[in-house]
Amino acid sequence: MPHPNPDNKPSLHARLRKTKAAFLATALTLAGVLLIMLNGWLSSLNLGDWSWLHALPLGELGGTLFGAGLLGTLFEYSFRKDQEAATTRQFRQIIHDEAPAMRDAVIEGFRFNTDDMERIATPKLLDELAVNSLGMRFGDAAFGREVYGDIKHQAITAEERWYDARVDATLGIPRVRSIAPNPFFDLLVRWEYTVVPKHRFRKFAVVSDRQRYDQMVAERGETSVWFRRPAPGLEVTDPAVFALEQFTINGKAIPFTRQADDVSQVYIVDLGEQVVRDEKPVVVSFAFRTLVPRDGHVVHIDIDRPTKGLEVELTYDAAAIRRVRLMDFASRGDGGRIITESEIPVVRYRYDGWLFPRAGLVFAWTLTDEGSITAPQTAAEASHPEAPKRSVPTARTNPAHKGDEHAAPKIKRDARHRQAA
């Protein structure tokens, strides 16, 4: 790649070309002088049998070479700068006249032929093009920059993308209530999706320390993280609180290890180098069991990676739960399809588009031994139809992100305001 030359100093190539021209002119001049001298010397000699040498036009040839060398030297040092300046002006005029056509050709090439762009584009250049395009499209450069920054954080920096994801969840089987101050439901969740693995290790972590949680969320990558607030009689390191039960690739079970300390437990799965090296899609599934507060009334299914296509089926215990309501905070546009069955305790959801991290589904339930918890919310929505629907997150089936944690206080305030209304 050529470097800028602000001082307009001649390049090494130009200096070499001038040196070669000067050397050639000097050689021609010297050769011409020698031939003229040789012709004069031969004309004064009686060569005998070699007298035919007098017929050679050595003088004319020497004069020609002498003139060419002398004129070449004069031209090189007298007219070369003027010729280069004229050529430069002509080139600039051509560029000026053809610039619109060249610009349109470049834009059309980038628009329809991505192979050309891949050969010359860098990540920084693509980022700048995207930011500028969004800024012009929105009519606000700062807004376009913020929008692209969010897209880059959620989609571009995500090394893995999941396809055709399916979630099967079962809620409502009470377990070991005596160890906790409040009764709990068991929540069994199974994920299955297609992905091209980018990491050899897959980790699942549950932590009760906020600083440790923030650190692990910032790292993202291979780890899915859950945060559980410390509660009396409920240790986050207890496998009864959270346990990874199965991990498979293409139906083959993969062994995993468990590590625990005072504030966390981590399950580590070794996928193997070959799976990453192959760079081929595989079907991954994992299942985990966790405890959900019975009186929490809410459970989340959060999107951990950019996901194309999602099916969710939640089965709940009708003996303990009267009704489950699903709120969609994941899909865009027309939203996903929510299917509820009045005769069987199942809630289904389907969305065929792309879903991004920091989004998810919220399942809110009403217990059989209490009144409807949705009545105050319904009344508030009737009196304030413009208010967006929100819920109070208390448990998650996929890792929470920083944005969700910062938004939680506002969601709680919105819920309290609707109930007060």
C-alpha positions in Angstrom: 0.0 0.0 0.0 1.5 3.4 -1.0 2.4 5.8 1.7 1.4 9.5 1.7 4.1 11.9 0.4 3.2 15.4 1.8 6.5 17.0 0.8 6.1 15.8 -2.9 9.6 14.3 -2.8 10.5 12.0 -5.7 10.1 8.4 -4.9 12.9 5.8 -5.2 11.4 4.5 -8.5 11.4 8.1 -9.9 15.0 8.6 -8.9 16.1 5.3 -10.4 14.3 6.2 -13.6 16.1 9.6 -13.8 19.4 7.9 -13.1 18.9 5.4 -15.9 17.9 8.1 -18.3 21.0 10.2 -17.4 23.3 7.1 -17.8 21.8 6.3 -21.2 22.2 9.8 -22.5 25.8 9.9 -21.3 26.6 6.6 -22.8 25.1 7.6 -26.2 27.0 10.9 -26.2 30.3 9.1 -25.3 29.7 6.5 -28.0 29.0 9.2 -30.6 32.3 11.0 -29.7 34.3 7.8 -30.0 32.8 6.9 -33.4 33.6 10.4 -34.7 37.1 10.1 -33.5 37.5 6.6 -34.9 36.2 7.8 -38.3 38.7 10.7 -38.4 41.6 8.4 -37.5 40.7 5.7 -40.1 40.4 8.3 -42.9 44.1 9.3 -42.5 45.4 5.7 -42.7 46.2 3.6 -45.8 44.6 0.3 -44.9 45.5 -1.7 -48.0 43.3 -4.7 -48.2 41.2 -3.3 -45.3 40.4 -0.1 -47.2 36.8 -1.1 -47.4 36.5 0.2 -43.8 36.6 3.7 -45.3 33.1 3.0 -46.7 31.5 2.5 -43.3 29.5 5.6 -42.2 31.2 5.8 -38.8 31.1 9.6 -38.8 27.4 9.8 -39.5 26.6 7.1 -36.9 28.7 8.8 -34.3 27.0 12.1 -35.0 23.6 10.5 -34.7 24.5 9.0 -31.3 26.1 12.2 -30.1 23.0 14.2 -31.0 20.6 11.7 -29.4 22.6 11.6 -26.2 22.9 15.4 -26.0 19.3 16.1 -26.9 18.1 13.3 -24.5 20.0 15.0 -21.7 18.5 18.4 -22.5 15.0 16.9 -22.7 15.3 15.0 -19.4 16.4 18.1 -17.4 14.4 20.7 -19.3 11.1 19.3 -20.4 10.5 16.3 -18.1 8.9 18.3 -15.2 6.6 20.1 -17.7 5.5 16.8 -19.2 4.8 15.2 -15.8 2.8 18.3 -14.7 0.7 18.1 -17.9 0.1 14.4 -17.4 -0.9 14.9 -13.8 -3.4 17.6 -14.8 -4.8 15.4 -17.5 -5.2 12.5 -15.1 -6.9 14.7 -12.5 -9.3 16.0 -15.1 -10.2 12.5 -16.1 -10.8 11.5 -12.5 -12.9 14.6 -11.9 -15.1 14.0 -15.0 -15.5 10.2 -14.3 -15.9 10.4 -10.5 -19.7 10.2 -10.5 -19.7 7.1 -12.7 -16.9 5.5 -10.7 -18.7 6.2 -7.5 -21.9 4.7 -8.7 -20.1 1.6 -10.0 -18.4 1.1 -6.6 -21.7 1.5 -4.8 -23.5 -0.9 -7.1 -20.6 -3.4 -6.8 -20.8 -3.3 -3.0 -24.6 -3.6 -3.1 -24.9 -6.6 -5.3 -21.6 -8.4 -5.2 -20.5 -9.0 -1.6 -17.4 -11.0 -2.8 -15.8 -7.7 -4.0 -16.5 -6.1 -0.6 -15.0 -9.1 1.3 -11.7 -8.7 -0.6 -11.2 -5.1 0.5 -13.4 -4.6 3.6 -12.1 -4.7 7.1 -14.2 -5.0 10.3 -13.6 -1.4 11.1 -14.6 -0.3 7.6 -17.8 -2.3 7.7 -18.6 -0.9 11.2 -18.2 2.7 9.9 -20.3 2.0 6.8 -23.1 0.5 8.9 -23.0 3.4 11.4 -23.1 6.0 8.6 -25.9 4.2 6.8 -28.1 3.9 9.9 -27.4 7.6 10.7 -28.5 8.7 7.3 -31.5 6.3 7.3 -32.7 7.6 10.7 -31.7 11.2 10.1 -29.8 11.2 13.4 -26.1 10.1 13.4 -26.0 9.7 17.2 -29.1 7.5 17.2 -27.7 5.4 14.4 -24.5 4.9 16.3 -26.4 3.8 19.4 -28.6 1.4 17.5 -25.6 -0.2 15.7 -23.7 -0.4 19.0 -26.6 -2.4 20.5 -26.8 -4.7 17.4 -23.1 -5.3 17.5 -23.2 -6.2 21.2 -26.0 -8.6 20.8 -25.4 -10.2 17.4 -21.9 -9.5 16.0 -19.9 -10.2 19.2 -21.9 -13.5 19.7 -19.6 -16.2 18.4 -22.4 -18.8 18.2 -25.9 -18.7 16.7 -28.5 -21.2 17.5 -31.1 -22.5 15.0 -34.4 -24.4 15.4 -34.3 -24.2 19.2 -36.9 -26.1 21.3 -37.6 -25.8 25.0 -39.6 -28.3 27.0 -40.2 -27.3 30.6 -42.1 -28.9 33.4 -43.3 -26.9 36.5 -45.1 -27.9 39.6 -43.5 -30.9 41.3 -42.7 -29.8 44.9 -39.5 -31.1 46.4 -38.0 -31.0 49.9 -39.9 -28.0 51.2 -38.7 -28.4 54.7 -35.2 -27.0 54.0 -36.5 -23.7 52.8 -38.6 -21.0 54.5 -41.0 -21.0 51.6 -42.3 -24.0 49.5 -40.8 -24.4 46.1 -41.7 -25.9 42.7 -39.4 -28.0 40.8 -38.6 -26.7 37.3 -37.1 -29.1 34.8 -36.0 -27.5 31.5 -34.6 -29.1 28.4 -33.1 -27.1 25.6 -32.3 -28.5 22.1 -30.9 -26.5 19.2 -28.6 -26.7 16.2 -25.3 -24.8 16.3 -21.8 -24.8 14.9 -19.7 -25.0 18.1 -17.0 -22.3 18.6 -15.8 -23.4 22.0 -14.4 -26.6 23.2 -15.9 -26.2 26.7 -19.5 -25.3 27.7 -20.1 -24.1 31.2 -23.2 -23.6 33.3 -22.8 -21.5 36.4 -25.1 -20.4 39.3 -23.7 -17.7 41.6 -25.0 -15.8 44.6 -22.3 -13.1 44.6 -23.2 -10.0 42.5 -19.6 -9.0 41.7 -18.8 -12.6 40.5 -22.0 -12.7 38.5 -21.3 -9.4 36.7 -17.8 -10.6 35.9 -19.0 -13.8 34.3 -21.8 -12.1 32.4 -19.2 -9.6 30.9 -17.1 -12.5 29.7 -20.0 -14.3 28.0 -18.4 -16.7 25.5 -18.8 -20.3 26.6 -20.6 -19.8 30.0 -24.3 -19.5 30.8 -24.8 -17.7 34.1 -27.7 -17.6 36.6 -27.9 -15.3 39.6 -29.6 -16.6 42.8 -30.0 -14.3 45.8 -28.9 -15.8 49.0 -31.8 -17.1 51.1 -31.9 -18.8 54.5 -31.7 -22.5 54.3 -31.2 -22.4 50.5 -27.5 -22.7 49.5 -26.7 -21.9 45.9 -24.0 -24.6 46.0 -26.6 -27.3 46.8 -27.4 -29.5 43.8 -31.0 -29.4 44.9 -31.1 -25.7 44.0 -29.6 -26.2 40.5 -28.3 -29.3 38.8 -27.3 -30.0 35.2 -28.7 -33.4 34.5 -27.8 -34.1 30.9 -25.8 -32.8 27.9 -25.7 -34.5 24.5 -24.3 -33.8 21.0 -26.2 -35.5 18.1 -27.9 -37.7 20.7 -24.6 -38.9 22.3 -24.3 -38.2 26.0 -21.2 -36.1 27.0 -19.9 -36.4 30.5 -19.4 -33.3 32.6 -17.8 -32.2 35.9 -19.1 -30.1 38.8 -17.1 -27.5 40.7 -18.4 -25.6 43.8 -17.1 -22.9 46.1 -18.7 -20.6 48.8 -20.8 -18.5 46.3 -21.2 -20.6 43.2 -21.4 -24.0 41.4 -20.2 -24.5 37.9 -20.8 -27.5 35.5 -18.2 -27.9 32.8 -18.7 -29.9 29.6 -15.8 -30.9 27.4 -17.1 -31.1 23.8 -13.7 -32.1 22.4 -11.4 -30.4 19.9 -12.7 -32.3 16.9 -16.2 -30.9 17.2 -14.9 -27.4 17.0 -12.3 -28.2 14.3 -15.0 -29.7 12.0 -17.0 -26.5 11.9 -20.2 -28.4 11.1 -23.7 -28.0 12.6 -24.5 -30.3 15.4 -27.6 -30.8 17.5 -27.0 -29.9 21.1 -29.3 -30.6 24.0 -29.0 -30.1 27.7 -31.4 -30.5 30.6 -31.2 -28.9 34.1 -33.4 -28.9 37.2 -33.8 -25.9 39.5 -36.0 -24.7 42.4 -38.6 -21.9 41.8 -40.4 -20.1 44.7 -44.0 -21.2 44.8 -45.2 -17.8 45.7 -42.9 -16.1 43.2 -45.6 -16.6 40.5 -43.1 -15.9 37.7 -40.5 -17.8 35.7 -38.4 -16.6 32.8 -37.1 -18.3 29.7 -34.4 -16.0 28.4 -32.5 -16.0 25.1 -28.9 -16.8 25.7 -27.6 -16.5 22.1 -28.9 -15.1 18.8 -31.6 -17.7 18.0 -33.4 -18.4 14.7 -36.7 -20.1 15.4 -38.0 -21.1 18.9 -40.6 -23.5 20.1 -41.5 -23.6 23.8 -43.8 -26.0 25.7 -44.5 -25.5 29.4 -46.3 -28.3 31.2 -47.5 -27.4 34.8 -49.1 -29.3 37.7 -52.8 -28.6 37.5 -53.3 -29.7 41.1 -51.1 -26.8 42.4 -51.5 -24.2 39.6 -54.8 -23.0 38.4 -53.6 -21.0 35.3 -50.4 -20.0 33.5 -50.2 -16.8 31.5 -47.4 -16.2 28.9 -46.0 -12.8 28.1 -43.8 -12.4 25.0 -40.8 -10.1 25.5 -38.7 -11.7 22.8 -40.3 -11.5 19.4 -40.6 -8.6 17.0 -43.2 -7.5 14.5 -46.4 -9.6 14.8 -44.9 -11.6 17.6 -45.0 -15.3 18.2 -47.9 -17.6 18.4 -49.2 -18.5 21.9 -51.3 -21.6 22.3 -53.1 -22.5 25.5 -55.2 -25.6 26.2 -58.2 -25.3 28.5 -58.4 -29.0 29.0 -54.7 -29.9 29.6 -52.2 -27.9 31.6 -49.9 -26.9 28.7 -48.8 -23.6 27.3 -47.1 -23.5 23.9 -45.2 -20.8 22.0 -43.7 -20.6 18.6 -41.7 -17.9 16.7 -39.9 -18.4 13.4 -37.8 -15.2 13.3 -34.6 -14.2 15.0 -34.5 -13.7 18.7 -31.7 -11.8 20.4 -30.1 -11.9 23.9 -31.7 -9.7 26.6 -35.1 -10.9 25.5 -37.3 -13.7 26.6 -40.6 -15.2 27.7 -42.3 -14.7 31.0 -44.7 -17.3 32.5 -46.9 -16.1 35.3 -49.0 -18.5 37.3 -52.0 -18.4 39.6 -52.1 -21.0 42.4 -55.2 -23.0 43.0 -55.5 -21.9 46.6 -55.5 -18.1 45.9 -57.4 -15.6 43.8 -56.4 -14.5 40.3 -53.2 -12.4 40.4 -54.0 -11.0 37.0 -57.1 -9.1 38.1 -55.4 -6.0 39.4 -53.1 -5.9 36.4 -56.1 -6.3 34.0 -57.9 -3.4 35.7 -54.8 -1.2 35.5 -54.3 -2.0 31.8 -57.9 -1.1 31.2 -57.5 2.3 32.8 -54.0 2.9 31.3 -54.2 1.2 27.9 -51.0 2.9 26.7 -48.9 1.4 29.5 -46.6 -1.5 28.3 -47.0 -4.9 29.9 -44.4 -5.8 32.4 -43.8 -8.4 35.1 -41.6 -8.9 38.1 -38.8 -11.4 37.3 -38.1 -13.8 40.1 -36.6 -16.9 38.4 -35.0 -17.6 35.1 -34.5 -20.7 32.9 -31.7 -19.1 30.9 -28.9 -16.7 31.9 -29.8 -13.2 32.7 -27.9 -10.3 31.2 -26.8 -7.0 32.7 -29.5 -5.1 30.9 -32.1 -7.2 32.5 -30.8 -6.6 36.0 -30.7 -2.9 35.5 -34.2 -2.9 34.1 -35.6 -5.0 37.0 -36.2 -2.1 39.5 -38.1 -0.1 36.8 -40.2 -3.2 36.0 -41.1 -3.5 39.7 -42.0 0.1 40.0 -44.3 -0.1 36.9 -46.0 -3.2 38.5 -46.6 -1.3 41.8 -47.9 1.7 40.0 -50.4 -0.4 38.0 -51.6 -2.1 41.2 -52.0 1.2 43.0 -54.0 2.5 40.0 
